[in-house]
């Protein structure tokens, strides 16, 4: 707390800028993680659709990829 009391009014803009910079960095890192996870999930869904289609073919059930998407 002693350090906070020693700060002058002129330090506030720099502190605010630093805080916003770190928040932006964190936001960008989280956005990248979310995007990667969404891409991975999309690949898993595509694999699942393919496996379901293969299983249906093995079982003798006729299907199209359009039927699986609905």
Buried (B, 14 or more C-beta within 10 A) or exposed (E): EEEEEEEEEEEEEEEEEEEEEEEEEEEEEEEEEEEEEEEEEEEEEEEEEEEEBEEBEEEEEEEEEEEEEE
